[in-house]
Amino acid sequence: MRFDMTRKPFVIANWKMNANTQANQAWMDEARVQLTGSALACDVAVCAPFVYLPQLCEGFSHSAALVGAQNCASYSHGAYTGEVSAAMLADIGCDMVIVGHSERRTLFGETDAIVAEKVRLAYENGVMPILCVGETLQEREEGRTIEVVAAQLKAVLDTVGVAPLLRGALAYEPVWAIGTGKSATAEDAQSVHAALRQVLAQYDEEGAQAVRILYGGSVKPANAAELFAQQDIDGALVGGASLKAQEFLAICHCADAAV
């Protein structure tokens, strides 16, 4: 048995900016049987673009699958054209939201302070925050991986503490592995996850053992089992491989097998 039973494995599909109503329906039809009742031992979530969240909330309403957004505003309300607040996500029945994804940080300039505010607002509105941290290739080559991810995590912990992550999850996703086909070795990922748990313990020693830390970065059926066999890897945030229901479900089964 690999997983600490206080940390139920968690596998999240992140469709990014890929979807349409017909493809979404086909995905749900294909996956629904395995996402109903106790067919899977792990927790499962699907994060889609804002416009498709109502479709997923309806489609998964009688299943065990959670529905998540890929982002939320760092404001509660107001004159912020184009933004979607955490309260709005809660209002339509959205369960969770990805916050601080590397693409948001690198492409859209989100700072640690902005990410921390998004975590706070999600938590306060009853939406599970999935906080992402990760280093760039340059930072990795400079030997600064732990320094960088620790600083990103501490920015949130200094603002809201550990409680939001106990409700949601923490995800380590090295920027250089996102959408590249490259993945950290299981051993390298484990070392970063262990370091992140040590940072959490500085704020809440007991809570640190309960926070689920997921790995994200070119996770696929071929490498999932090895990743999930590591002591501090509690699941995955899956990008490209989540676009095909059967590939995503295969990763979920790898998580189940590690229990």
C-alpha positions as YAML, in Angstrom:
chain: A
units: angstrom
residues:
- id: 1
  name: MET
  ca: [0.00, 0.00, 0.00]
- id: 2
  name: ARG
  ca: [1.47, 3.33, -1.07]
- id: 3
  name: PHE
  ca: [-1.07, 6.06, -0.31]
- id: 4
  name: ASP
  ca: [-1.44, 7.39, 3.19]
- id: 5
  name: MET
  ca: [-5.10, 6.59, 3.83]
- id: 6
  name: THR
  ca: [-5.62, 10.08, 5.24]
- id: 7
  name: ARG
  ca: [-4.75, 11.34, 1.74]
- id: 8
  name: LYS
  ca: [-7.14, 9.82, -0.76]
- id: 9
  name: PRO
  ca: [-5.58, 9.88, -4.25]
- id: 10
  name: PHE
  ca: [-6.83, 12.71, -6.45]
- id: 11
  name: VAL
  ca: [-6.64, 12.87, -10.25]
- id: 12
  name: ILE
  ca: [-7.69, 16.06, -12.05]
- id: 13
  name: ALA
  ca: [-8.28, 16.56, -15.77]
- id: 14
  name: ASN
  ca: [-7.30, 20.01, -17.03]
- id: 15
  name: TRP
  ca: [-8.69, 20.42, -20.54]
- id: 16
  name: LYS
  ca: [-7.11, 23.90, -20.86]
- id: 17
  name: MET
  ca: [-8.48, 25.82, -23.89]
- id: 18
  name: ASN
  ca: [-9.73, 22.68, -25.60]
- id: 19
  name: ALA
  ca: [-13.41, 21.73, -25.73]
- id: 20
  name: ASN
  ca: [-16.73, 22.00, -27.49]
- id: 21
  name: THR
  ca: [-20.19, 20.90, -26.44]
- id: 22
  name: GLN
  ca: [-20.24, 17.83, -28.67]
- id: 23
  name: ALA
  ca: [-16.79, 16.60, -27.61]
- id: 24
  name: ASN
  ca: [-17.59, 17.29, -23.96]
- id: 25
  name: GLN
  ca: [-20.74, 15.20, -24.18]
- id: 26
  name: ALA
  ca: [-18.90, 12.33, -25.84]
- id: 27
  name: TRP
  ca: [-16.19, 12.47, -23.12]
- id: 28
  name: MET
  ca: [-18.78, 12.37, -20.35]
- id: 29
  name: ASP
  ca: [-20.75, 9.57, -22.01]
- id: 30
  name: GLU
  ca: [-17.58, 7.50, -22.30]
- id: 31
  name: ALA
  ca: [-16.38, 8.15, -18.76]
- id: 32
  name: ARG
  ca: [-19.61, 8.35, -16.78]
- id: 33
  name: VAL
  ca: [-19.92, 4.64, -15.93]
- id: 34
  name: GLN
  ca: [-16.50, 4.62, -14.28]
- id: 35
  name: LEU
  ca: [-17.15, 7.94, -12.56]
- id: 36
  name: THR
  ca: [-20.37, 6.78, -10.93]
- id: 37
  name: GLY
  ca: [-20.64, 5.25, -7.48]
- id: 38
  name: SER
  ca: [-17.56, 3.46, -6.19]
- id: 39
  name: ALA
  ca: [-16.08, 2.35, -9.51]
- id: 40
  name: LEU
  ca: [-12.89, 4.30, -8.75]
- id: 41
  name: ALA
  ca: [-11.14, 4.56, -5.40]
- id: 42
  name: CYS
  ca: [-9.56, 7.92, -6.20]
- id: 43
  name: ASP
  ca: [-11.21, 11.32, -6.23]
- id: 44
  name: VAL
  ca: [-11.69, 12.62, -9.79]
- id: 45
  name: ALA
  ca: [-12.28, 16.11, -11.16]
- id: 46
  name: VAL
  ca: [-12.60, 17.68, -14.59]
- id: 47
  name: CYS
  ca: [-11.59, 21.32, -15.12]
- id: 48
  name: ALA
  ca: [-13.01, 22.95, -18.24]
- id: 49
  name: PRO
  ca: [-13.20, 26.44, -19.78]
- id: 50
  name: PHE
  ca: [-15.72, 28.72, -18.09]
- id: 51
  name: VAL
  ca: [-18.34, 28.50, -20.83]
- id: 52
  name: TYR
  ca: [-18.63, 24.70, -20.50]
- id: 53
  name: LEU
  ca: [-18.88, 24.50, -16.72]
- id: 54
  name: PRO
  ca: [-22.70, 24.44, -16.65]
- id: 55
  name: GLN
  ca: [-22.68, 21.57, -19.14]
- id: 56
  name: LEU
  ca: [-20.26, 19.59, -16.95]
- id: 57
  name: CYS
  ca: [-22.11, 20.42, -13.73]
- id: 58
  name: GLU
  ca: [-25.27, 19.03, -15.29]
- id: 59
  name: GLY
  ca: [-23.59, 16.06, -16.97]
- id: 60
  name: PHE
  ca: [-21.76, 14.93, -13.84]
- id: 61
  name: SER
  ca: [-24.56, 15.77, -11.39]
- id: 62
  name: HIS
  ca: [-25.25, 12.11, -10.63]
- id: 63
  name: SER
  ca: [-21.64, 10.95, -10.64]
- id: 64
  name: ALA
  ca: [-18.69, 11.09, -8.26]
- id: 65
  name: ALA
  ca: [-16.79, 13.48, -10.53]
- id: 66
  name: LEU
  ca: [-16.08, 16.99, -9.32]
- id: 67
  name: VAL
  ca: [-16.23, 19.92, -11.72]
- id: 68
  name: GLY
  ca: [-13.64, 22.66, -11.68]
- id: 69
  name: ALA
  ca: [-12.69, 25.93, -13.36]
- id: 70
  name: GLN
  ca: [-9.20, 26.67, -14.60]
- id: 71
  name: ASN
  ca: [-8.97, 30.15, -13.09]
- id: 72
  name: CYS
  ca: [-10.88, 32.79, -11.14]
- id: 73
  name: ALA
  ca: [-10.58, 36.51, -10.54]
- id: 74
  name: SER
  ca: [-8.51, 38.01, -7.76]
- id: 75
  name: TYR
  ca: [-11.45, 40.35, -7.06]
- id: 76
  name: SER
  ca: [-14.77, 39.54, -5.42]
- id: 77
  name: HIS
  ca: [-16.90, 41.71, -7.74]
- id: 78
  name: GLY
  ca: [-16.90, 45.02, -9.59]
- id: 79
  name: ALA
  ca: [-15.94, 46.65, -12.87]
- id: 80
  name: TYR
  ca: [-13.55, 43.96, -14.10]
- id: 81
  name: THR
  ca: [-14.74, 43.21, -17.62]
- id: 82
  name: GLY
  ca: [-14.12, 39.62, -18.67]
- id: 83
  name: GLU
  ca: [-13.36, 38.31, -15.18]
- id: 84
  name: VAL
  ca: [-15.19, 35.51, -13.38]
- id: 85
  name: SER
  ca: [-15.29, 35.54, -9.58]
- id: 86
  name: ALA
  ca: [-15.05, 32.61, -7.20]
- id: 87
  name: ALA
  ca: [-18.55, 33.47, -5.97]
- id: 88
  name: MET
  ca: [-19.86, 33.06, -9.52]
- id: 89
  name: LEU
  ca: [-18.23, 29.65, -9.76]
- id: 90
  name: ALA
  ca: [-19.90, 28.61, -6.51]
- id: 91
  name: ASP
  ca: [-23.22, 29.99, -7.76]
- id: 92
  name: ILE
  ca: [-23.31, 27.62, -10.76]
- id: 93
  name: GLY
  ca: [-22.29, 24.60, -8.67]
- id: 94
  name: CYS
  ca: [-18.59, 24.48, -9.50]
- id: 95
  name: ASP
  ca: [-16.67, 22.44, -6.91]
- id: 96
  name: MET
  ca: [-13.09, 23.63, -7.39]
- id: 97
  name: VAL
  ca: [-10.73, 25.93, -9.26]
- id: 98
  name: ILE
  ca: [-7.12, 25.67, -10.44]
- id: 99
  name: VAL
  ca: [-5.15, 28.65, -9.15]
- id: 100
  name: GLY
  ca: [-1.66, 29.77, -10.14]
- id: 101
  name: HIS
  ca: [-1.16, 27.37, -13.05]
- id: 102
  name: SER
  ca: [2.23, 27.95, -14.67]
- id: 103
  name: GLU
  ca: [0.56, 29.15, -17.85]
- id: 104
  name: ARG
  ca: [-1.27, 31.82, -15.85]
- id: 105
  name: ARG
  ca: [1.96, 32.86, -14.18]
- id: 106
  name: THR
  ca: [4.19, 32.86, -17.27]
- id: 107
  name: LEU
  ca: [1.75, 33.94, -20.02]
- id: 108
  name: PHE
  ca: [-0.51, 36.28, -18.07]
- id: 109
  name: GLY
  ca: [1.86, 37.68, -15.46]
- id: 110
  name: GLU
  ca: [0.14, 36.43, -12.33]
- id: 111
  name: THR
  ca: [2.27, 37.17, -9.27]
- id: 112
  name: ASP
  ca: [2.47, 35.23, -6.03]
- id: 113
  name: ALA
  ca: [0.35, 37.95, -4.39]
- id: 114
  name: ILE
  ca: [-2.38, 37.64, -7.02]
- id: 115
  name: VAL
  ca: [-2.38, 33.86, -6.69]
- id: 116
  name: ALA
  ca: [-2.64, 34.09, -2.91]
- id: 117
  name: GLU
  ca: [-5.66, 36.39, -3.22]
- id: 118
  name: LYS
  ca: [-7.34, 33.96, -5.62]
- id: 119
  name: VAL
  ca: [-6.81, 31.12, -3.15]
- id: 120
  name: ARG
  ca: [-8.35, 33.23, -0.38]
- id: 121
  name: LEU
  ca: [-11.41, 34.14, -2.41]
- id: 122
  name: ALA
  ca: [-11.96, 30.59, -3.63]
- id: 123
  name: TYR
  ca: [-11.76, 29.22, -0.10]
- id: 124
  name: GLU
  ca: [-14.03, 31.89, 1.36]
- id: 125
  name: ASN
  ca: [-16.66, 31.12, -1.28]
- id: 126
  name: GLY
  ca: [-16.61, 27.37, -0.69]
- id: 127
  name: VAL
  ca: [-14.71, 26.50, -3.87]
- id: 128
  name: MET
  ca: [-11.79, 24.07, -3.47]
- id: 129
  name: PRO
  ca: [-8.53, 25.77, -4.53]
- id: 130
  name: ILE
  ca: [-5.96, 23.66, -6.37]
- id: 131
  name: LEU
  ca: [-2.77, 25.70, -5.92]
- id: 132
  name: CYS
  ca: [-0.07, 25.17, -8.55]
- id: 133
  name: VAL
  ca: [3.64, 25.83, -8.02]
- id: 134
  name: GLY
  ca: [6.60, 25.09, -10.26]
- id: 135
  name: GLU
  ca: [9.97, 26.24, -11.55]
- id: 136
  name: THR
  ca: [11.15, 27.21, -15.04]
- id: 137
  name: LEU
  ca: [13.88, 25.32, -16.88]
- id: 138
  name: GLN
  ca: [16.37, 28.10, -16.14]
- id: 139
  name: GLU
  ca: [15.55, 28.00, -12.43]
- id: 140
  name: ARG
  ca: [15.92, 24.24, -12.45]
- id: 141
  name: GLU
  ca: [19.31, 24.41, -14.20]
- id: 142
  name: GLU
  ca: [20.44, 26.98, -11.64]
- id: 143
  name: GLY
  ca: [19.58, 24.55, -8.86]
- id: 144
  name: ARG
  ca: [16.84, 26.81, -7.49]
- id: 145
  name: THR
  ca: [13.85, 24.45, -7.76]
- id: 146
  name: ILE
  ca: [13.17, 24.13, -4.03]
- id: 147
  name: GLU
  ca: [13.79, 27.82, -3.39]
- id: 148
  name: VAL
  ca: [11.31, 28.83, -6.10]
- id: 149
  name: VAL
  ca: [8.46, 26.47, -5.25]
- id: 150
  name: ALA
  ca: [8.88, 27.11, -1.53]
- id: 151
  name: ALA
  ca: [8.57, 30.87, -2.09]
- id: 152
  name: GLN
  ca: [5.44, 30.38, -4.23]
- id: 153
  name: LEU
  ca: [3.87, 28.22, -1.55]
- id: 154
  name: LYS
  ca: [4.86, 30.48, 1.35]
- id: 155
  name: ALA
  ca: [3.25, 33.47, -0.37]
- id: 156
  name: VAL
  ca: [-0.08, 31.67, -0.05]
- id: 157
  name: LEU
  ca: [0.51, 30.22, 3.41]
- id: 158
  name: ASP
  ca: [1.49, 33.64, 4.75]
- id: 159
  name: THR
  ca: [-1.83, 34.99, 3.46]
- id: 160
  name: VAL
  ca: [-4.34, 32.25, 4.25]
- id: 161
  name: GLY
  ca: [-2.53, 29.44, 6.08]
- id: 162
  name: VAL
  ca: [-2.85, 25.72, 5.36]
- id: 163
  name: ALA
  ca: [-6.65, 25.38, 5.69]
- id: 164
  name: PRO
  ca: [-7.51, 26.12, 2.01]
- id: 165
  name: LEU
  ca: [-5.10, 23.42, 0.84]
- id: 166
  name: LEU
  ca: [-6.57, 20.92, 3.27]
- id: 167
  name: ARG
  ca: [-9.89, 21.51, 1.54]
- id: 168
  name: GLY
  ca: [-8.35, 21.55, -1.95]
- id: 169
  name: ALA
  ca: [-4.86, 20.42, -2.96]
- id: 170
  name: LEU
  ca: [-1.36, 21.54, -3.87]
- id: 171
  name: ALA
  ca: [0.06, 20.68, -7.28]
- id: 172
  name: TYR
  ca: [3.74, 20.68, -8.26]
- id: 173
  name: GLU
  ca: [4.05, 21.24, -11.99]
- id: 174
  name: PRO
  ca: [7.50, 22.13, -13.32]
- id: 175
  name: VAL
  ca: [7.04, 24.74, -16.05]
- id: 176
  name: TRP
  ca: [9.52, 22.97, -18.32]
- id: 177
  name: ALA
  ca: [7.37, 19.82, -18.29]
- id: 178
  name: ILE
  ca: [4.04, 21.43, -19.18]
- id: 179
  name: GLY
  ca: [2.94, 20.38, -22.66]
- id: 180
  name: THR
  ca: [6.47, 19.42, -23.67]
- id: 181
  name: GLY
  ca: [6.24, 15.65, -23.39]
- id: 182
  name: LYS
  ca: [9.01, 15.84, -20.79]
- id: 183
  name: SER
  ca: [8.37, 14.80, -17.22]
- id: 184
  name: ALA
  ca: [10.39, 14.91, -14.05]
- id: 185
  name: THR
  ca: [11.61, 11.50, -12.97]
- id: 186
  name: ALA
  ca: [9.53, 9.95, -10.23]
- id: 187
  name: GLU
  ca: [12.47, 10.38, -7.85]
- id: 188
  name: ASP
  ca: [12.94, 14.06, -8.72]
- id: 189
  name: ALA
  ca: [9.23, 14.74, -8.35]
- id: 190
  name: GLN
  ca: [9.19, 12.96, -5.00]
- id: 191
  name: SER
  ca: [12.07, 15.07, -3.69]
- id: 192
  name: VAL
  ca: [10.19, 18.28, -4.53]
- id: 193
  name: HIS
  ca: [6.94, 16.97, -3.05]
- id: 194
  name: ALA
  ca: [8.76, 16.04, 0.15]
- id: 195
  name: ALA
  ca: [10.27, 19.53, 0.33]
- id: 196
  name: LEU
  ca: [6.84, 21.11, -0.16]
- id: 197
  name: ARG
  ca: [5.45, 19.00, 2.67]
- id: 198
  name: GLN
  ca: [8.28, 20.24, 4.88]
- id: 199
  name: VAL
  ca: [7.30, 23.83, 4.07]
- id: 200
  name: LEU
  ca: [3.68, 23.05, 4.97]
- id: 201
  name: ALA
  ca: [4.89, 21.55, 8.25]
- id: 202
  name: GLN
  ca: [6.51, 24.85, 9.19]
- id: 203
  name: TYR
  ca: [2.99, 26.32, 9.31]
- id: 204
  name: ASP
  ca: [0.96, 23.30, 10.46]
- id: 205
  name: GLU
  ca: [2.78, 20.06, 11.23]
- id: 206
  name: GLU
  ca: [-0.34, 17.93, 11.47]
- id: 207
  name: GLY
  ca: [-2.02, 19.55, 8.49]
- id: 208
  name: ALA
  ca: [1.06, 19.02, 6.35]
- id: 209
  name: GLN
  ca: [0.53, 15.28, 6.51]
- id: 210
  name: ALA
  ca: [-3.06, 15.63, 5.31]
- id: 211
  name: VAL
  ca: [-2.58, 18.01, 2.35]
- id: 212
  name: ARG
  ca: [-2.68, 16.18, -0.97]
- id: 213
  name: ILE
  ca: [0.21, 17.11, -3.26]
- id: 214
  name: LEU
  ca: [-0.33, 16.28, -6.91]
- id: 215
  name: TYR
  ca: [2.18, 16.10, -9.74]
- id: 216
  name: GLY
  ca: [1.51, 17.80, -13.07]
- id: 217
  name: GLY
  ca: [3.67, 17.79, -16.16]
- id: 218
  name: SER
  ca: [3.14, 15.40, -19.09]
- id: 219
  name: VAL
  ca: [1.52, 12.75, -16.89]
- id: 220
  name: LYS
  ca: [0.29, 9.82, -18.97]
- id: 221
  name: PRO
  ca: [-0.62, 6.14, -18.46]
- id: 222
  name: ALA
  ca: [2.97, 5.12, -19.21]
- id: 223
  name: ASN
  ca: [4.51, 7.06, -16.30]
- id: 224
  name: ALA
  ca: [1.59, 7.42, -13.87]
- id: 225
  name: ALA
  ca: [2.16, 4.21, -11.90]
- id: 226
  name: GLU
  ca: [5.78, 5.05, -11.15]
- id: 227
  name: LEU
  ca: [4.85, 8.56, -10.05]
- id: 228
  name: PHE
  ca: [2.02, 7.33, -7.82]
- id: 229
  name: ALA
  ca: [4.33, 4.82, -6.15]
- id: 230
  name: GLN
  ca: [6.21, 7.69, -4.48]
- id: 231
  name: GLN
  ca: [5.48, 8.45, -0.84]
- id: 232
  name: ASP
  ca: [4.50, 12.10, -1.22]
- id: 233
  name: ILE
  ca: [2.81, 12.06, -4.65]
- id: 234
  name: ASP
  ca: [-0.92, 11.87, -3.99]
- id: 235
  name: GLY
  ca: [-2.28, 12.08, -7.52]
- id: 236
  name: ALA
  ca: [-1.96, 14.10, -10.70]
- id: 237
  name: LEU
  ca: [-3.03, 17.21, -12.54]
- id: 238
  name: VAL
  ca: [-3.35, 15.88, -16.08]
- id: 239
  name: GLY
  ca: [-3.23, 18.09, -19.17]
- id: 240
  name: GLY
  ca: [-2.95, 16.65, -22.67]
- id: 241
  name: ALA
  ca: [-3.69, 13.06, -21.68]
- id: 242
  name: SER
  ca: [-6.99, 14.15, -20.14]
- id: 243
  name: LEU
  ca: [-8.48, 15.11, -23.50]
- id: 244
  name: LYS
  ca: [-9.15, 11.45, -24.25]
- id: 245
  name: ALA
  ca: [-11.44, 9.87, -21.67]
- id: 246
  name: GLN
  ca: [-9.83, 6.44, -21.81]
- id: 247
  name: GLU
  ca: [-6.30, 7.81, -21.33]
- id: 248
  name: PHE
  ca: [-7.45, 9.84, -18.36]
- id: 249
  name: LEU
  ca: [-9.30, 6.88, -16.85]
- id: 250
  name: ALA
  ca: [-6.20, 4.72, -17.30]
- id: 251
  name: ILE
  ca: [-4.30, 7.22, -15.16]
- id: 252
  name: CYS
  ca: [-7.08, 7.06, -12.57]
- id: 253
  name: HIS
  ca: [-6.74, 3.29, -12.48]
- id: 254
  name: CYS
  ca: [-3.01, 3.66, -11.85]
- id: 255
  name: ALA
  ca: [-3.89, 5.78, -8.81]
- id: 256
  name: ASP
  ca: [-6.34, 3.14, -7.66]
- id: 257
  name: ALA
  ca: [-3.69, 0.44, -8.01]
- id: 258
  name: ALA
  ca: [-1.33, 2.38, -5.74]
- id: 259
  name: VAL
  ca: [-3.78, 2.38, -2.83]
...
